[in-house]
Amino acid sequence: MGKILIIGGTGYTGANVAAEAVARGHQVASYARSAPKSPVDGVSYTQGAAEDAVRLVPGRDAVVAALSPRGDLVGRLLGLYQDIAAAADADGARLIVIGGFSSLRPAPGEPRFAEGDVPEQFRSEAREMDAIREWLTTAAPGSLDWTLISPAAGYGA
């Protein structure tokens, strides 16, 4: 049984990851700014500001980062994820980042969606999430055990 922290654990993806992890026998802690609409039995819920999540990383086997650069996180998510990554790396925890379709390519050799014509209402978020992918692939510590998951554009609630 692994100890998993899900940052953004009450959102669409985070809540689904929490439910699946509990069903597989893991010890799951959720950290989010809001209480869950439908709490999952077996998940420990804590609420607070996103930047305070890093204090919960020690002692975890895996950290799932499922935040979006919306609201007060616009322009701040990369720095926040860098802090979470540093804490995960220092503690030997795997970091799993839930990205967005923006980091995908429509075909091999094509530009990533974030590099192309993203609709205006999604452009800022797409580029910020792709900056996280770029940092992970080019500048994250070599010792960081990380995975980036990019759900398709039509994925969601």
Secondary structure, DSSP 8 states (H G I E B T S, - for coil): --EEEEETTTSHHHHHHHHHHHHTT-EEEEEESS--SS--TTEEEEE--GGGGGGG-TT-SEEEE---S-GGGTTTHHHHHHHHHHHHHHHT-EEEEE--GGGS-SSTTS--GGGS---HHHHHHHHHHHHHHHHHHHTS-TT--EEEE---TT---
